Amino acid sequence: MDDAQREPETAEQAEGPDSTDSPDRMNTAEFALPKPPEPPAEASEPSETPEAEPESEPEEDEEIRAERERKKAASLTRPDISVRRNPDATVFDMSSQQTREEPRPETPAAPRPETPAAPPPEPPGAPADVPQGPWEAAPPPSAPSTPPAPPPQPAPPAPPAPGTRSSGQWTVPWETAEPEPAPPSSALVPAPQPVPLRETPVTTPPVAERRPRRKRRVLIIALAAAVLVAGVVAGQLIRPAPDPTLKMTLSASTHTFPGAAPALPWPAQGQSVVHVEGLGTMGASGGSAPTPTASVAKVMTAYVYLRDHPLRTGEPGPMLTVSPQAAAQIPMRRQRQESLLGVTANQRLTQRKALEALMIISANDVAHELARWDAGDERAFVAKMNATARGLGMTSTTYTDPSGYDSRTVSTAADQVKLLSAAMRVPAFGEIVNHPAYVPDGGGAPRPGGNILLGQYGVVGGKTGYTDAAGGNFVFAARKRVGGVPTLIVGAVMAQRSPSAMGAVTAGQQLVAAAEGALTAATLAPANAAVAKIDDGLGGGVPARAASAVTVVGWPGLSVPVVVGGDPPTTGKRGDKVGVLTAGAARVPLVLGGPLDAPSPLKRLTRLS
């Protein structure tokens, strides 16, 4: 390039460091290199022409400046040079001749070496082995494992930042948005070499060793899952299945009969109660004060004896021998006008005949002899009578003798209904009280009983009693089929003021007839209808059908519960009995509507309960 082409560039650069638009100043990141001083002119060499000196000085100055810029770019862009800022740098403000210390990071302080004096400026021809400027270059701690990247291209010159101030040869950019200002070269000290960190060697197993471990881990997890699944399956299959339950499927669990409660012909004196087995009390009158029972107490004597000495239907039972003590008391009993069989010493009686004499002709002598046969003496037998009364809920009853002749033996009509209801469930008792007369074993004339209602109004048993203290007493039991349902009516009439027990029997006749007339029936389901279901507890079940029509018996105004009960089997065939449906007095057998099988393995495996 000739001098004519270079002269404008030289003239632009020769404007001096005070020009803010100089491209040399903007070629650096934070500062402009100071302009080297011009060498003094030699006096011994006079200039040949006055115009040659101005042309040679710009050319020489341009070469020096280009060399400096090259060295500076090489020191700032070389990848193998680590540029560090001097922690103790001090920035001199040449305009105000004041210093400003840069803040240092929060690190342990190292011994601070003395700051050497600023070296004199280099002559124009000095070698450029060390880069000049406010930055210090230090070699990296270790050579990089990869080849260095190519040096980045220098960015194009940027326009001067606003607010930048120039002071002499230095440009101080602390009031701009540029990074921190560069300290002067006179304040730089050698930076401490970084201590390399000791790296702990990490031994990584080869890939060939990691694969068997991963396979073993997967195998262990698969085996554990298989064992868990097998355990769950075995537990589900071994665990017993739930017990089957019987559930009713009828739409209503109660039935209410329409209408008002019946009004029975209650006697004007004493106390009376009418009760229907399985339904409850139809009505009562006269209060509940205890009253002497008279011979009605013999119902408890027979009940206790049959409980301790059961008697099969139709059998006479064991042979009993009358004690001399019983025979010796006959004169005294006759004098008191007691009803007697008239036993004799060593007389032999079967158990059935002794009980018939007790209940049909109301023999007091046989009542005391039965007490001795059972418990050894009368006192012990009376204790058993009272204990039995407590067990039956007869809270207003007290027994002092087995015959009821003692007026201290007292009870109520309601308690006597409870006792007679329990005694009628004993087959032998029902057979004995259903005889109108007593026929001796050795022959002789029959002796009629006091229950003249036997065979009328469905009456199937009872007991009469009379003493002057007690008046006329009568307990009775009648059976009647209502809507095909057998119904047992039990009643008691106590303390009737009459010369005999016939006043109580008459009152009882009116009550039993009115009670039977008040009973009515309603059919809830026909025969063979599915009224219940056997639930196996695993989501399956078989219907249970009624063996006969489901008919409920009651009277107007009564609500009757309908329930099912029983212990259903786990397996069965069609028609097997599995339970009973109870609707008041009605008891309908339930049979299987289809085969009942045990739960399948799939149901047992998938069950949740």
Buried (B, 14 or more C-beta within 10 A) or exposed (E): EEEEEBBEEBEEBBEEBEBEEBEBBBBBBBBBBBBBEEEEEEEEEEEEEEEEEEEEBBEEBBEBBEEBBEBBBEBBBBEEBBBBBBBBBBBBBBEEEEEEEBEEEEEEEEEEEEBEEEEEEBEBEEEBEEBBBBBBBBEEEEEEEEEEEEEEEEEEBEEBEEEBBBBEBBBBBBEBEBEEBBBBBEBBBEBEEEEEEEEEEEEEEEEEEEEEEEEEEEEEEEEEEEEEEEEEEEEBEEEEBBEBBBEBBBEEEEBEBEEEEBEBBBBEBBBBBBBBBBBEEBBBBBEBEBBBBBBBBBBBBBBBBBBEBEBEEEEBBEEBEBBEEBBEBBEEBEEEEBBBBEBEEEBEBBBBBBBBBBBBBBBBBBBBBBBBBBBEEBEEBBEBBBEBBEEBEBEBBBBBBBBBBBBEBBBBBBBBBBBBBBBBEBBBBBBBBBBBEBEBEEEEEEBEBBBBBBEEBBBBBBBBBBBEBBBBBBBBBBBBEBBEBBBBBBBBBBBBEBEEBBBBBBBBBBBBBBBBEBBBBBBBBEEEBBBBBBBBBBEBBBBBBBBBBBBBBBBBEBEBEBEBEBEBEBEBEEEBBBBBBBBBBBBBBBBBBBEBEEBEEEBBEEBEE
